[in-house]
């Protein structure tokens, strides 16, 4: 068990003092061993007691000592959903860094929630990993406080919302990617361009659609709200919303599908309606998953460097665990790039 490290001094009213475990325990109305259990992430503490003790520990400035020997040889990798090739690219990147550092990766999923629950946070505190990487997710205040009190660093990759200025994060230039995808279609001569967005609660989804709008406006083309439909970044949404767009009498001649999985669903919708890609419909995805090169025709898409983003997140969380890069929160955005393949062409002559 690693002993706690108090702040040098704390001022309460007119007195200045250094808090001890016994004083924390007395103030919380519990025993010193109970405070020690909370500090060390033990599960056998009642939730109300744990919250009360943690609040006092934060007030008095306690931190676990940074001791490599006290950490498990693990990195915790948390997905809000774990069911696609997208996740495999992220896992590969984290594994690359973990393997070189002699660490293993623990995978968990928050079942579609953008914030993992308290049970997960307690389990992580008990495991004492070298760090935590949250993908398309985040931490609520109590989860952040719990990991901080254990000196467990965390990094958010591709944050769903604004993680805050004090949370290290790794992302991609989603707005620029949406702009490049739509500008490519405009340069081919398309003027009626649809978009299938991802979930509106996700910052990356909103940024991609904002880039789409900016490209249209910059080109002097109207933004037709009826051509922007909402998906969830899955194949079924691309198929379903693709049918809705393509069955319109004034259907678009091109669609920015928001991500590759939705683009594949759109491919299926086009085939069902007898439309050829790219002769009758141009399609652009986002991510550049391996499958984008294999489908027929190969998919024009925006490359999001997922493996590199995951590697950067893993390196950052390990550096934070060593006390490096901790003077200020780090927010990094890696560049996206347009990859032109065979799913886009000039619109058919009227």
DAHUTA-V399390 format. One record per backbone hydrogen bond with DSSP energy under -1.0 kcal/mol. NH is the residue of the N-H (numbers start at 1). CO is the residue of the C=O. If there is no record, write none. Layout:
BEGIN
NH|CO, NH|CO
END
This chain:
BEGIN
5|63, 7|60, 10|17, 12|15, 15|12, 17|10, 24|20, 25|21, 26|22, 27|23, 28|24, 29|25, 30|25, 35|31, 36|32, 37|33, 38|34, 39|35, 40|36, 41|38, 42|37, 45|43, 50|46, 51|47, 52|48, 53|49, 54|50, 55|51, 56|52, 57|53, 58|54, 59|55, 60|56, 61|58, 62|57, 63|5, 67|65, 70|67, 71|68, 72|128, 74|72, 75|104, 76|131, 77|106, 78|133, 79|108, 88|84, 89|85, 90|86, 91|87, 92|88, 93|89, 94|90, 95|91, 96|92, 97|93, 98|94, 99|95, 100|96, 101|97, 102|99, 103|98, 104|73, 106|75, 108|77, 110|79, 112|80, 113|110, 121|117, 122|118, 123|119, 124|120, 125|121, 126|122, 127|123, 128|124, 130|74, 132|153, 133|76, 134|155, 135|78, 136|157, 138|114, 144|140, 145|141, 146|142, 147|143, 148|144, 149|145, 151|148, 152|147, 155|132, 156|168, 157|134, 158|170, 167|164, 169|330, 170|156, 171|332, 173|334, 174|172, 177|173, 178|174, 179|175, 180|176, 181|177, 182|178, 183|179, 184|180, 185|181, 186|182, 187|183, 188|184, 189|186, 190|185, 194|254, 195|227, 196|256, 197|229, 202|199, 203|160, 206|202, 207|203, 208|204, 209|205, 210|206, 211|207, 212|208, 213|209, 214|210, 215|211, 216|212, 217|213, 218|214, 219|215, 220|217, 221|216, 227|224, 228|225, 229|195, 231|197, 238|234, 239|235, 240|236, 241|237, 242|238, 243|239, 244|240, 245|241, 246|242, 247|243, 251|248, 253|192, 254|192, 255|282, 256|194, 257|284, 260|286, 263|259, 264|260, 265|261, 266|262, 267|263, 268|264, 269|265, 270|266, 271|267, 272|268, 273|269, 274|271, 275|270, 280|276, 281|276, 282|253, 283|343, 284|255, 285|300, 287|302, 292|289, 293|290, 295|291, 299|292, 301|339, 303|337, 304|287, 306|304, 309|305, 310|306, 311|307, 312|308, 313|309, 314|310, 315|311, 316|312, 317|313, 318|314, 319|315, 320|316, 321|317, 322|318, 323|320, 324|319, 332|169, 334|171, 337|303, 339|301, 342|298
END
